[in-house]
Amino acid sequence: MPNPPSNLRYYTIDAAASLFTVQAFASGIAAVVAHSPKFGIRDVVGHAQFVPESMRQASVELTIGVASLEIMDEVTKTD
């Protein structure tokens, strides 16, 4: 594997200070009756790396604890 460029930036996620959010979108026929819920995820570890201004060698790696998913929207039982 080649040596990484000297300006490669590497960032680690601080789960205690972070809230990772994901929004799911319904499409097709389901979009008529479904909404697009937003989930908060507290149990997440990972890192991101990239070369500034070029995005060379850009990557994000996350490990998410599924049990930590929390719906952030108000929903009904039918939703």
mmJSON file of the N, C-alpha and C atoms, coordinates in Angstrom:
{"data_MODEL":{"atom_site":{
"group_PDB":["ATOM","ATOM","ATOM","ATOM","ATOM","ATOM","ATOM","ATOM","ATOM","ATOM","ATOM","ATOM","ATOM","ATOM","ATOM","ATOM","ATOM","ATOM","ATOM","ATOM","ATOM","ATOM","ATOM","ATOM","ATOM","ATOM","ATOM","ATOM","ATOM","ATOM","ATOM","ATOM","ATOM","ATOM","ATOM","ATOM","ATOM","ATOM","ATOM","ATOM","ATOM","ATOM","ATOM","ATOM","ATOM","ATOM","ATOM","ATOM","ATOM","ATOM","ATOM","ATOM","ATOM","ATOM","ATOM","ATOM","ATOM","ATOM","ATOM","ATOM","ATOM","ATOM","ATOM","ATOM","ATOM","ATOM","ATOM","ATOM","ATOM","ATOM","ATOM","ATOM","ATOM","ATOM","ATOM","ATOM","ATOM","ATOM","ATOM","ATOM","ATOM","ATOM","ATOM","ATOM","ATOM","ATOM","ATOM","ATOM","ATOM","ATOM","ATOM","ATOM","ATOM","ATOM","ATOM","ATOM","ATOM","ATOM","ATOM","ATOM","ATOM","ATOM","ATOM","ATOM","ATOM","ATOM","ATOM","ATOM","ATOM","ATOM","ATOM","ATOM","ATOM","ATOM","ATOM","ATOM","ATOM","ATOM","ATOM","ATOM","ATOM","ATOM","ATOM","ATOM","ATOM","ATOM","ATOM","ATOM","ATOM","ATOM","ATOM","ATOM","ATOM","ATOM","ATOM","ATOM","ATOM","ATOM","ATOM","ATOM","ATOM","ATOM","ATOM","ATOM","ATOM","ATOM","ATOM","ATOM","ATOM","ATOM","ATOM","ATOM","ATOM","ATOM","ATOM","ATOM","ATOM","ATOM","ATOM","ATOM","ATOM","ATOM","ATOM","ATOM","ATOM","ATOM","ATOM","ATOM","ATOM","ATOM","ATOM","ATOM","ATOM","ATOM","ATOM","ATOM","ATOM","ATOM","ATOM","ATOM","ATOM","ATOM","ATOM","ATOM","ATOM","ATOM","ATOM","ATOM","ATOM","ATOM","ATOM","ATOM","ATOM","ATOM","ATOM","ATOM","ATOM","ATOM","ATOM","ATOM","ATOM","ATOM","ATOM","ATOM","ATOM","ATOM","ATOM","ATOM","ATOM","ATOM","ATOM","ATOM","ATOM","ATOM","ATOM","ATOM","ATOM","ATOM","ATOM","ATOM","ATOM","ATOM","ATOM","ATOM","ATOM","ATOM","ATOM","ATOM","ATOM","ATOM","ATOM","ATOM","ATOM","ATOM","ATOM","ATOM","ATOM"],
"id":[1,2,3,4,5,6,7,8,9,10,11,12,13,14,15,16,17,18,19,20,21,22,23,24,25,26,27,28,29,30,31,32,33,34,35,36,37,38,39,40,41,42,43,44,45,46,47,48,49,50,51,52,53,54,55,56,57,58,59,60,61,62,63,64,65,66,67,68,69,70,71,72,73,74,75,76,77,78,79,80,81,82,83,84,85,86,87,88,89,90,91,92,93,94,95,96,97,98,99,100,101,102,103,104,105,106,107,108,109,110,111,112,113,114,115,116,117,118,119,120,121,122,123,124,125,126,127,128,129,130,131,132,133,134,135,136,137,138,139,140,141,142,143,144,145,146,147,148,149,150,151,152,153,154,155,156,157,158,159,160,161,162,163,164,165,166,167,168,169,170,171,172,173,174,175,176,177,178,179,180,181,182,183,184,185,186,187,188,189,190,191,192,193,194,195,196,197,198,199,200,201,202,203,204,205,206,207,208,209,210,211,212,213,214,215,216,217,218,219,220,221,222,223,224,225,226,227,228,229,230,231,232,233,234,235,236,237],
"type_symbol":["N","C","C","N","C","C","N","C","C","N","C","C","N","C","C","N","C","C","N","C","C","N","C","C","N","C","C","N","C","C","N","C","C","N","C","C","N","C","C","N","C","C","N","C","C","N","C","C","N","C","C","N","C","C","N","C","C","N","C","C","N","C","C","N","C","C","N","C","C","N","C","C","N","C","C","N","C","C","N","C","C","N","C","C","N","C","C","N","C","C","N","C","C","N","C","C","N","C","C","N","C","C","N","C","C","N","C","C","N","C","C","N","C","C","N","C","C","N","C","C","N","C","C","N","C","C","N","C","C","N","C","C","N","C","C","N","C","C","N","C","C","N","C","C","N","C","C","N","C","C","N","C","C","N","C","C","N","C","C","N","C","C","N","C","C","N","C","C","N","C","C","N","C","C","N","C","C","N","C","C","N","C","C","N","C","C","N","C","C","N","C","C","N","C","C","N","C","C","N","C","C","N","C","C","N","C","C","N","C","C","N","C","C","N","C","C","N","C","C","N","C","C","N","C","C","N","C","C","N","C","C","N","C","C","N","C","C"],
"label_atom_id":["N","CA","C","N","CA","C","N","CA","C","N","CA","C","N","CA","C","N","CA","C","N","CA","C","N","CA","C","N","CA","C","N","CA","C","N","CA","C","N","CA","C","N","CA","C","N","CA","C","N","CA","C","N","CA","C","N","CA","C","N","CA","C","N","CA","C","N","CA","C","N","CA","C","N","CA","C","N","CA","C","N","CA","C","N","CA","C","N","CA","C","N","CA","C","N","CA","C","N","CA","C","N","CA","C","N","CA","C","N","CA","C","N","CA","C","N","CA","C","N","CA","C","N","CA","C","N","CA","C","N","CA","C","N","CA","C","N","CA","C","N","CA","C","N","CA","C","N","CA","C","N","CA","C","N","CA","C","N","CA","C","N","CA","C","N","CA","C","N","CA","C","N","CA","C","N","CA","C","N","CA","C","N","CA","C","N","CA","C","N","CA","C","N","CA","C","N","CA","C","N","CA","C","N","CA","C","N","CA","C","N","CA","C","N","CA","C","N","CA","C","N","CA","C","N","CA","C","N","CA","C","N","CA","C","N","CA","C","N","CA","C","N","CA","C","N","CA","C","N","CA","C","N","CA","C","N","CA","C","N","CA","C","N","CA","C","N","CA","C","N","CA","C","N","CA","C"],
"label_alt_id":[null,null,null,null,null,null,null,null,null,null,null,null,null,null,null,null,null,null,null,null,null,null,null,null,null,null,null,null,null,null,null,null,null,null,null,null,null,null,null,null,null,null,null,null,null,null,null,null,null,null,null,null,null,null,null,null,null,null,null,null,null,null,null,null,null,null,null,null,null,null,null,null,null,null,null,null,null,null,null,null,null,null,null,null,null,null,null,null,null,null,null,null,null,null,null,null,null,null,null,null,null,null,null,null,null,null,null,null,null,null,null,null,null,null,null,null,null,null,null,null,null,null,null,null,null,null,null,null,null,null,null,null,null,null,null,null,null,null,null,null,null,null,null,null,null,null,null,null,null,null,null,null,null,null,null,null,null,null,null,null,null,null,null,null,null,null,null,null,null,null,null,null,null,null,null,null,null,null,null,null,null,null,null,null,null,null,null,null,null,null,null,null,null,null,null,null,null,null,null,null,null,null,null,null,null,null,null,null,null,null,null,null,null,null,null,null,null,null,null,null,null,null,null,null,null,null,null,null,null,null,null,null,null,null,null,null,null],
"label_comp_id":["MET","MET","MET","PRO","PRO","PRO","ASN","ASN","ASN","PRO","PRO","PRO","PRO","PRO","PRO","SER","SER","SER","ASN","ASN","ASN","LEU","LEU","LEU","ARG","ARG","ARG","TYR","TYR","TYR","TYR","TYR","TYR","THR","THR","THR","ILE","ILE","ILE","ASP","ASP","ASP","ALA","ALA","ALA","ALA","ALA","ALA","ALA","ALA","ALA","SER","SER","SER","LEU","LEU","LEU","PHE","PHE","PHE","THR","THR","THR","VAL","VAL","VAL","GLN","GLN","GLN","ALA","ALA","ALA","PHE","PHE","PHE","ALA","ALA","ALA","SER","SER","SER","GLY","GLY","GLY","ILE","ILE","ILE","ALA","ALA","ALA","ALA","ALA","ALA","VAL","VAL","VAL","VAL","VAL","VAL","ALA","ALA","ALA","HIS","HIS","HIS","SER","SER","SER","PRO","PRO","PRO","LYS","LYS","LYS","PHE","PHE","PHE","GLY","GLY","GLY","ILE","ILE","ILE","ARG","ARG","ARG","ASP","ASP","ASP","VAL","VAL","VAL","VAL","VAL","VAL","GLY","GLY","GLY","HIS","HIS","HIS","ALA","ALA","ALA","GLN","GLN","GLN","PHE","PHE","PHE","VAL","VAL","VAL","PRO","PRO","PRO","GLU","GLU","GLU","SER","SER","SER","MET","MET","MET","ARG","ARG","ARG","GLN","GLN","GLN","ALA","ALA","ALA","SER","SER","SER","VAL","VAL","VAL","GLU","GLU","GLU","LEU","LEU","LEU","THR","THR","THR","ILE","ILE","ILE","GLY","GLY","GLY","VAL","VAL","VAL","ALA","ALA","ALA","SER","SER","SER","LEU","LEU","LEU","GLU","GLU","GLU","ILE","ILE","ILE","MET","MET","MET","ASP","ASP","ASP","GLU","GLU","GLU","VAL","VAL","VAL","THR","THR","THR","LYS","LYS","LYS","THR","THR","THR","ASP","ASP","ASP"],
"label_asym_id":["A","A","A","A","A","A","A","A","A","A","A","A","A","A","A","A","A","A","A","A","A","A","A","A","A","A","A","A","A","A","A","A","A","A","A","A","A","A","A","A","A","A","A","A","A","A","A","A","A","A","A","A","A","A","A","A","A","A","A","A","A","A","A","A","A","A","A","A","A","A","A","A","A","A","A","A","A","A","A","A","A","A","A","A","A","A","A","A","A","A","A","A","A","A","A","A","A","A","A","A","A","A","A","A","A","A","A","A","A","A","A","A","A","A","A","A","A","A","A","A","A","A","A","A","A","A","A","A","A","A","A","A","A","A","A","A","A","A","A","A","A","A","A","A","A","A","A","A","A","A","A","A","A","A","A","A","A","A","A","A","A","A","A","A","A","A","A","A","A","A","A","A","A","A","A","A","A","A","A","A","A","A","A","A","A","A","A","A","A","A","A","A","A","A","A","A","A","A","A","A","A","A","A","A","A","A","A","A","A","A","A","A","A","A","A","A","A","A","A","A","A","A","A","A","A","A","A","A","A","A","A","A","A","A","A","A","A"],
"label_entity_id":["1","1","1","1","1","1","1","1","1","1","1","1","1","1","1","1","1","1","1","1","1","1","1","1","1","1","1","1","1","1","1","1","1","1","1","1","1","1","1","1","1","1","1","1","1","1","1","1","1","1","1","1","1","1","1","1","1","1","1","1","1","1","1","1","1","1","1","1","1","1","1","1","1","1","1","1","1","1","1","1","1","1","1","1","1","1","1","1","1","1","1","1","1","1","1","1","1","1","1","1","1","1","1","1","1","1","1","1","1","1","1","1","1","1","1","1","1","1","1","1","1","1","1","1","1","1","1","1","1","1","1","1","1","1","1","1","1","1","1","1","1","1","1","1","1","1","1","1","1","1","1","1","1","1","1","1","1","1","1","1","1","1","1","1","1","1","1","1","1","1","1","1","1","1","1","1","1","1","1","1","1","1","1","1","1","1","1","1","1","1","1","1","1","1","1","1","1","1","1","1","1","1","1","1","1","1","1","1","1","1","1","1","1","1","1","1","1","1","1","1","1","1","1","1","1","1","1","1","1","1","1","1","1","1","1","1","1"],
"label_seq_id":[1,1,1,2,2,2,3,3,3,4,4,4,5,5,5,6,6,6,7,7,7,8,8,8,9,9,9,10,10,10,11,11,11,12,12,12,13,13,13,14,14,14,15,15,15,16,16,16,17,17,17,18,18,18,19,19,19,20,20,20,21,21,21,22,22,22,23,23,23,24,24,24,25,25,25,26,26,26,27,27,27,28,28,28,29,29,29,30,30,30,31,31,31,32,32,32,33,33,33,34,34,34,35,35,35,36,36,36,37,37,37,38,38,38,39,39,39,40,40,40,41,41,41,42,42,42,43,43,43,44,44,44,45,45,45,46,46,46,47,47,47,48,48,48,49,49,49,50,50,50,51,51,51,52,52,52,53,53,53,54,54,54,55,55,55,56,56,56,57,57,57,58,58,58,59,59,59,60,60,60,61,61,61,62,62,62,63,63,63,64,64,64,65,65,65,66,66,66,67,67,67,68,68,68,69,69,69,70,70,70,71,71,71,72,72,72,73,73,73,74,74,74,75,75,75,76,76,76,77,77,77,78,78,78,79,79,79],
"pdbx_PDB_ins_code":[null,null,null,null,null,null,null,null,null,null,null,null,null,null,null,null,null,null,null,null,null,null,null,null,null,null,null,null,null,null,null,null,null,null,null,null,null,null,null,null,null,null,null,null,null,null,null,null,null,null,null,null,null,null,null,null,null,null,null,null,null,null,null,null,null,null,null,null,null,null,null,null,null,null,null,null,null,null,null,null,null,null,null,null,null,null,null,null,null,null,null,null,null,null,null,null,null,null,null,null,null,null,null,null,null,null,null,null,null,null,null,null,null,null,null,null,null,null,null,null,null,null,null,null,null,null,null,null,null,null,null,null,null,null,null,null,null,null,null,null,null,null,null,null,null,null,null,null,null,null,null,null,null,null,null,null,null,null,null,null,null,null,null,null,null,null,null,null,null,null,null,null,null,null,null,null,null,null,null,null,null,null,null,null,null,null,null,null,null,null,null,null,null,null,null,null,null,null,null,null,null,null,null,null,null,null,null,null,null,null,null,null,null,null,null,null,null,null,null,null,null,null,null,null,null,null,null,null,null,null,null,null,null,null,null,null,null],
"Cartn_x":[0.846,0.0,0.893,0.602,1.45,1.346,2.363,2.365,1.265,0.554,-0.486,0.137,-0.557,-0.027,0.157,1.117,1.428,0.296,-0.589,-1.678,-2.998,-2.947,-4.132,-4.645,-5.911,-6.525,-7.32,-7.241,-7.904,-8.687,-9.977,-10.842,-11.534,-11.582,-12.27,-13.564,-14.635,-15.917,-15.903,-16.332,-16.473,-17.946,-18.313,-19.718,-20.353,-19.6,-20.148,-20.557,-19.943,-20.233,-20.996,-21.464,-22.052,-23.46,-24.234,-25.512,-25.535,-25.541,-25.583,-27.056,-27.527,-28.93,-29.041,-30.104,-30.388,-31.863,-32.187,-33.579,-33.887,-34.944,-35.376,-36.466,-36.42,-37.414,-38.185,-39.516,-40.367,-40.476,-40.605,-40.764,-41.828,-42.234,-43.242,-44.596,-45.358,-46.702,-46.646,-45.612,-45.487,-45.386,-44.905,-44.732,-46.069,-47.144,-48.466,-48.93,-48.643,-49.132,-48.033,-46.802,-45.694,-45.096,-44.413,-43.675,-42.181,-41.36,-39.912,-39.314,-39.267,-38.821,-37.331,-37.007,-35.612,-35.222,-34.056,-33.554,-32.288,-32.163,-30.94,-30.182,-28.878,-28.044,-26.938,-26.937,-25.937,-24.74,-24.972,-23.9,-23.242,-22.302,-21.614,-20.127,-19.324,-17.875,-17.393,-16.298,-15.77,-14.811,-14.492,-13.542,-13.797,-13.239,-13.28,-11.879,-11.535,-10.24,-10.383,-9.554,-9.548,-8.365,-8.044,-7.035,-7.804,-7.614,-8.371,-8.24,-9.327,-9.424,-9.331,-9.137,-9.123,-10.015,-10.263,-11.036,-10.403,-9.117,-8.421,-8.372,-8.437,-8.414,-9.487,-10.619,-11.712,-12.433,-12.714,-13.486,-14.097,-15.198,-15.865,-16.176,-15.857,-16.166,-16.896,-18.098,-18.922,-19.361,-19.426,-20.044,-21.14,-22.361,-23.527,-24.157,-24.44,-25.181,-26.66,-27.24,-28.626,-29.588,-29.299,-30.18,-30.243,-29.319,-29.303,-30.129,-30.718,-31.565,-32.774,-33.03,-34.129,-34.874,-36.17,-36.936,-37.065,-36.839,-36.822,-38.115,-38.945,-40.195,-41.35,-42.417,-43.632,-44.325,-44.638,-45.285,-46.453,-47.349,-48.467,-48.155,-48.974,-48.752,-48.855,-49.717,-49.857,-48.643,-47.915,-46.71,-45.646],
"Cartn_y":[-1.172,0.0,1.238,2.232,3.43,4.248,5.059,5.936,6.978,7.282,8.314,9.688,10.598,11.945,12.623,13.523,14.181,15.086,15.514,16.395,15.642,14.323,13.524,13.875,14.24,14.579,13.385,13.115,11.97,12.465,12.173,12.617,11.417,11.371,10.317,10.891,10.135,10.578,10.463,11.527,11.551,11.305,10.059,9.701,10.442,10.741,11.442,12.87,13.45,14.825,14.922,13.782,13.763,13.19,13.594,12.964,12.768,11.531,11.179,11.008,11.708,11.595,11.036,10.271,9.656,9.879,10.256,10.413,9.426,8.644,7.664,8.295,8.058,8.614,7.487,7.595,6.638,7.055,6.065,6.387,5.477,5.801,5.004,5.118,4.044,4.033,4.27,3.787,3.956,5.427,6.269,7.69,8.39,7.824,8.435,8.35,7.239,7.036,7.106,7.041,7.015,8.407,8.599,9.837,9.518,10.5,10.319,10.52,9.447,9.592,9.909,10.627,10.944,10.172,9.54,8.753,9.391,9.382,9.798,8.547,8.574,7.419,7.914,7.413,7.837,6.89,5.619,4.621,4.473,5.354,5.341,5.581,4.779,4.969,4.945,5.614,5.608,6.746,6.897,7.935,8.364,9.511,10.034,10.502,10.366,10.863,11.411,12.401,12.984,13.918,14.242,15.246,16.536,17.586,18.829,19.364,19.942,20.598,19.665,18.373,17.462,16.249,15.944,14.78,13.46,13.491,12.242,11.393,10.119,9.145,9.425,9.958,10.254,8.974,8.821,7.681,7.994,7.313,7.389,5.958,5.616,4.285,4.457,3.871,3.987,2.609,2.425,1.254,1.785,1.319,1.85,0.752,1.076,0.167,0.297,-0.713,-0.643,-0.36,-0.876,-0.659,0.813,1.622,3.041,3.912,3.343,4.134,4.651,5.936,6.589,7.449,7.241,8.043,9.454,10.439,11.83,12.567,11.961,12.584,12.065,12.834,12.335,11.456,10.232,9.282,8.611,8.1,7.343,5.864,5.028,3.579,3.063,3.655,3.201,3.564,4.629,5.0,3.947],
"Cartn_z":[0.0,0.0,0.0,-0.847,-0.909,0.379,0.605,1.77,1.633,2.752,2.67,2.475,1.8,1.617,2.977,3.05,4.319,4.806,3.909,4.317,4.537,4.663,4.947,6.344,6.444,7.726,8.214,9.507,10.114,11.33,11.37,12.46,13.079,14.4,15.132,15.712,15.633,16.167,17.684,18.341,19.794,20.099,20.38,20.57,21.739,22.772,23.935,23.588,22.582,22.204,20.884,20.377,19.043,19.042,18.059,17.755,16.247,15.848,14.437,14.077,13.056,12.655,11.248,11.043,9.749,9.463,8.238,7.862,6.748,6.963,5.97,5.114,3.825,2.92,2.254,2.275,1.584,0.124,-0.748,-2.168,-2.764,-3.961,-4.64,-3.967,-3.998,-3.417,-1.917,-1.244,0.208,0.603,-0.278,0.034,0.262,-0.283,-0.127,1.324,2.0,3.364,4.412,4.019,4.969,5.127,6.221,6.413,6.347,6.536,6.456,7.849,8.646,10.03,10.149,11.213,11.513,12.771,12.732,13.849,14.409,15.722,16.382,16.806,16.678,17.034,17.956,19.182,20.169,20.225,19.983,20.078,18.711,18.434,17.146,17.378,16.743,16.76,15.323,15.079,13.73,13.48,12.2,11.815,10.374,10.035,8.671,8.319,7.065,6.603,5.196,4.877,3.533,3.392,2.157,1.846,1.549,2.349,2.147,0.719,0.246,-1.053,-2.246,-2.007,-3.141,-2.9,-1.642,-1.226,-1.68,-2.018,-2.329,-1.073,-1.257,-0.169,0.878,0.451,1.379,1.748,3.041,3.505,4.861,5.136,6.434,6.831,8.069,8.587,9.909,9.999,11.203,11.659,12.956,13.563,14.467,14.231,14.929,15.769,17.04,17.905,17.595,16.965,16.503,17.661,18.837,19.987,20.388,19.915,20.296,19.355,18.299,17.4,18.169,18.024,18.733,17.732,17.607,16.669,17.22,16.4,16.843,16.488,15.656,15.232,16.068,16.107,16.716,15.686,16.088,15.168,15.887,15.088,15.644,15.538,16.184,16.124,14.688,13.869,12.486,11.65,12.033,11.311,11.547],
"occupancy":[1.0,1.0,1.0,1.0,1.0,1.0,1.0,1.0,1.0,1.0,1.0,1.0,1.0,1.0,1.0,1.0,1.0,1.0,1.0,1.0,1.0,1.0,1.0,1.0,1.0,1.0,1.0,1.0,1.0,1.0,1.0,1.0,1.0,1.0,1.0,1.0,1.0,1.0,1.0,1.0,1.0,1.0,1.0,1.0,1.0,1.0,1.0,1.0,1.0,1.0,1.0,1.0,1.0,1.0,1.0,1.0,1.0,1.0,1.0,1.0,1.0,1.0,1.0,1.0,1.0,1.0,1.0,1.0,1.0,1.0,1.0,1.0,1.0,1.0,1.0,1.0,1.0,1.0,1.0,1.0,1.0,1.0,1.0,1.0,1.0,1.0,1.0,1.0,1.0,1.0,1.0,1.0,1.0,1.0,1.0,1.0,1.0,1.0,1.0,1.0,1.0,1.0,1.0,1.0,1.0,1.0,1.0,1.0,1.0,1.0,1.0,1.0,1.0,1.0,1.0,1.0,1.0,1.0,1.0,1.0,1.0,1.0,1.0,1.0,1.0,1.0,1.0,1.0,1.0,1.0,1.0,1.0,1.0,1.0,1.0,1.0,1.0,1.0,1.0,1.0,1.0,1.0,1.0,1.0,1.0,1.0,1.0,1.0,1.0,1.0,1.0,1.0,1.0,1.0,1.0,1.0,1.0,1.0,1.0,1.0,1.0,1.0,1.0,1.0,1.0,1.0,1.0,1.0,1.0,1.0,1.0,1.0,1.0,1.0,1.0,1.0,1.0,1.0,1.0,1.0,1.0,1.0,1.0,1.0,1.0,1.0,1.0,1.0,1.0,1.0,1.0,1.0,1.0,1.0,1.0,1.0,1.0,1.0,1.0,1.0,1.0,1.0,1.0,1.0,1.0,1.0,1.0,1.0,1.0,1.0,1.0,1.0,1.0,1.0,1.0,1.0,1.0,1.0,1.0,1.0,1.0,1.0,1.0,1.0,1.0,1.0,1.0,1.0,1.0,1.0,1.0,1.0,1.0,1.0,1.0,1.0,1.0],
"B_iso_or_equiv":[0.0,0.0,0.0,0.0,0.0,0.0,0.0,0.0,0.0,0.0,0.0,0.0,0.0,0.0,0.0,0.0,0.0,0.0,0.0,0.0,0.0,0.0,0.0,0.0,0.0,0.0,0.0,0.0,0.0,0.0,0.0,0.0,0.0,0.0,0.0,0.0,0.0,0.0,0.0,0.0,0.0,0.0,0.0,0.0,0.0,0.0,0.0,0.0,0.0,0.0,0.0,0.0,0.0,0.0,0.0,0.0,0.0,0.0,0.0,0.0,0.0,0.0,0.0,0.0,0.0,0.0,0.0,0.0,0.0,0.0,0.0,0.0,0.0,0.0,0.0,0.0,0.0,0.0,0.0,0.0,0.0,0.0,0.0,0.0,0.0,0.0,0.0,0.0,0.0,0.0,0.0,0.0,0.0,0.0,0.0,0.0,0.0,0.0,0.0,0.0,0.0,0.0,0.0,0.0,0.0,0.0,0.0,0.0,0.0,0.0,0.0,0.0,0.0,0.0,0.0,0.0,0.0,0.0,0.0,0.0,0.0,0.0,0.0,0.0,0.0,0.0,0.0,0.0,0.0,0.0,0.0,0.0,0.0,0.0,0.0,0.0,0.0,0.0,0.0,0.0,0.0,0.0,0.0,0.0,0.0,0.0,0.0,0.0,0.0,0.0,0.0,0.0,0.0,0.0,0.0,0.0,0.0,0.0,0.0,0.0,0.0,0.0,0.0,0.0,0.0,0.0,0.0,0.0,0.0,0.0,0.0,0.0,0.0,0.0,0.0,0.0,0.0,0.0,0.0,0.0,0.0,0.0,0.0,0.0,0.0,0.0,0.0,0.0,0.0,0.0,0.0,0.0,0.0,0.0,0.0,0.0,0.0,0.0,0.0,0.0,0.0,0.0,0.0,0.0,0.0,0.0,0.0,0.0,0.0,0.0,0.0,0.0,0.0,0.0,0.0,0.0,0.0,0.0,0.0,0.0,0.0,0.0,0.0,0.0,0.0,0.0,0.0,0.0,0.0,0.0,0.0,0.0,0.0,0.0,0.0,0.0,0.0],
"pdbx_formal_charge":[null,null,null,null,null,null,null,null,null,null,null,null,null,null,null,null,null,null,null,null,null,null,null,null,null,null,null,null,null,null,null,null,null,null,null,null,null,null,null,null,null,null,null,null,null,null,null,null,null,null,null,null,null,null,null,null,null,null,null,null,null,null,null,null,null,null,null,null,null,null,null,null,null,null,null,null,null,null,null,null,null,null,null,null,null,null,null,null,null,null,null,null,null,null,null,null,null,null,null,null,null,null,null,null,null,null,null,null,null,null,null,null,null,null,null,null,null,null,null,null,null,null,null,null,null,null,null,null,null,null,null,null,null,null,null,null,null,null,null,null,null,null,null,null,null,null,null,null,null,null,null,null,null,null,null,null,null,null,null,null,null,null,null,null,null,null,null,null,null,null,null,null,null,null,null,null,null,null,null,null,null,null,null,null,null,null,null,null,null,null,null,null,null,null,null,null,null,null,null,null,null,null,null,null,null,null,null,null,null,null,null,null,null,null,null,null,null,null,null,null,null,null,null,null,null,null,null,null,null,null,null,null,null,null,null,null,null],
"auth_seq_id":[1,1,1,2,2,2,3,3,3,4,4,4,5,5,5,6,6,6,7,7,7,8,8,8,9,9,9,10,10,10,11,11,11,12,12,12,13,13,13,14,14,14,15,15,15,16,16,16,17,17,17,18,18,18,19,19,19,20,20,20,21,21,21,22,22,22,23,23,23,24,24,24,25,25,25,26,26,26,27,27,27,28,28,28,29,29,29,30,30,30,31,31,31,32,32,32,33,33,33,34,34,34,35,35,35,36,36,36,37,37,37,38,38,38,39,39,39,40,40,40,41,41,41,42,42,42,43,43,43,44,44,44,45,45,45,46,46,46,47,47,47,48,48,48,49,49,49,50,50,50,51,51,51,52,52,52,53,53,53,54,54,54,55,55,55,56,56,56,57,57,57,58,58,58,59,59,59,60,60,60,61,61,61,62,62,62,63,63,63,64,64,64,65,65,65,66,66,66,67,67,67,68,68,68,69,69,69,70,70,70,71,71,71,72,72,72,73,73,73,74,74,74,75,75,75,76,76,76,77,77,77,78,78,78,79,79,79],
"auth_comp_id":["MET","MET","MET","PRO","PRO","PRO","ASN","ASN","ASN","PRO","PRO","PRO","PRO","PRO","PRO","SER","SER","SER","ASN","ASN","ASN","LEU","LEU","LEU","ARG","ARG","ARG","TYR","TYR","TYR","TYR","TYR","TYR","THR","THR","THR","ILE","ILE","ILE","ASP","ASP","ASP","ALA","ALA","ALA","ALA","ALA","ALA","ALA","ALA","ALA","SER","SER","SER","LEU","LEU","LEU","PHE","PHE","PHE","THR","THR","THR","VAL","VAL","VAL","GLN","GLN","GLN","ALA","ALA","ALA","PHE","PHE","PHE","ALA","ALA","ALA","SER","SER","SER","GLY","GLY","GLY","ILE","ILE","ILE","ALA","ALA","ALA","ALA","ALA","ALA","VAL","VAL","VAL","VAL","VAL","VAL","ALA","ALA","ALA","HIS","HIS","HIS","SER","SER","SER","PRO","PRO","PRO","LYS","LYS","LYS","PHE","PHE","PHE","GLY","GLY","GLY","ILE","ILE","ILE","ARG","ARG","ARG","ASP","ASP","ASP","VAL","VAL","VAL","VAL","VAL","VAL","GLY","GLY","GLY","HIS","HIS","HIS","ALA","ALA","ALA","GLN","GLN","GLN","PHE","PHE","PHE","VAL","VAL","VAL","PRO","PRO","PRO","GLU","GLU","GLU","SER","SER","SER","MET","MET","MET","ARG","ARG","ARG","GLN","GLN","GLN","ALA","ALA","ALA","SER","SER","SER","VAL","VAL","VAL","GLU","GLU","GLU","LEU","LEU","LEU","THR","THR","THR","ILE","ILE","ILE","GLY","GLY","GLY","VAL","VAL","VAL","ALA","ALA","ALA","SER","SER","SER","LEU","LEU","LEU","GLU","GLU","GLU","ILE","ILE","ILE","MET","MET","MET","ASP","ASP","ASP","GLU","GLU","GLU","VAL","VAL","VAL","THR","THR","THR","LYS","LYS","LYS","THR","THR","THR","ASP","ASP","ASP"],
"auth_asym_id":["A","A","A","A","A","A","A","A","A","A","A","A","A","A","A","A","A","A","A","A","A","A","A","A","A","A","A","A","A","A","A","A","A","A","A","A","A","A","A","A","A","A","A","A","A","A","A","A","A","A","A","A","A","A","A","A","A","A","A","A","A","A","A","A","A","A","A","A","A","A","A","A","A","A","A","A","A","A","A","A","A","A","A","A","A","A","A","A","A","A","A","A","A","A","A","A","A","A","A","A","A","A","A","A","A","A","A","A","A","A","A","A","A","A","A","A","A","A","A","A","A","A","A","A","A","A","A","A","A","A","A","A","A","A","A","A","A","A","A","A","A","A","A","A","A","A","A","A","A","A","A","A","A","A","A","A","A","A","A","A","A","A","A","A","A","A","A","A","A","A","A","A","A","A","A","A","A","A","A","A","A","A","A","A","A","A","A","A","A","A","A","A","A","A","A","A","A","A","A","A","A","A","A","A","A","A","A","A","A","A","A","A","A","A","A","A","A","A","A","A","A","A","A","A","A","A","A","A","A","A","A","A","A","A","A","A","A"],
"auth_atom_id":["N","CA","C","N","CA","C","N","CA","C","N","CA","C","N","CA","C","N","CA","C","N","CA","C","N","CA","C","N","CA","C","N","CA","C","N","CA","C","N","CA","C","N","CA","C","N","CA","C","N","CA","C","N","CA","C","N","CA","C","N","CA","C","N","CA","C","N","CA","C","N","CA","C","N","CA","C","N","CA","C","N","CA","C","N","CA","C","N","CA","C","N","CA","C","N","CA","C","N","CA","C","N","CA","C","N","CA","C","N","CA","C","N","CA","C","N","CA","C","N","CA","C","N","CA","C","N","CA","C","N","CA","C","N","CA","C","N","CA","C","N","CA","C","N","CA","C","N","CA","C","N","CA","C","N","CA","C","N","CA","C","N","CA","C","N","CA","C","N","CA","C","N","CA","C","N","CA","C","N","CA","C","N","CA","C","N","CA","C","N","CA","C","N","CA","C","N","CA","C","N","CA","C","N","CA","C","N","CA","C","N","CA","C","N","CA","C","N","CA","C","N","CA","C","N","CA","C","N","CA","C","N","CA","C","N","CA","C","N","CA","C","N","CA","C","N","CA","C","N","CA","C","N","CA","C","N","CA","C","N","CA","C","N","CA","C","N","CA","C","N","CA","C","N","CA","C"],
"pdbx_PDB_model_num":[1,1,1,1,1,1,1,1,1,1,1,1,1,1,1,1,1,1,1,1,1,1,1,1,1,1,1,1,1,1,1,1,1,1,1,1,1,1,1,1,1,1,1,1,1,1,1,1,1,1,1,1,1,1,1,1,1,1,1,1,1,1,1,1,1,1,1,1,1,1,1,1,1,1,1,1,1,1,1,1,1,1,1,1,1,1,1,1,1,1,1,1,1,1,1,1,1,1,1,1,1,1,1,1,1,1,1,1,1,1,1,1,1,1,1,1,1,1,1,1,1,1,1,1,1,1,1,1,1,1,1,1,1,1,1,1,1,1,1,1,1,1,1,1,1,1,1,1,1,1,1,1,1,1,1,1,1,1,1,1,1,1,1,1,1,1,1,1,1,1,1,1,1,1,1,1,1,1,1,1,1,1,1,1,1,1,1,1,1,1,1,1,1,1,1,1,1,1,1,1,1,1,1,1,1,1,1,1,1,1,1,1,1,1,1,1,1,1,1,1,1,1,1,1,1,1,1,1,1,1,1,1,1,1,1,1,1]
}}}
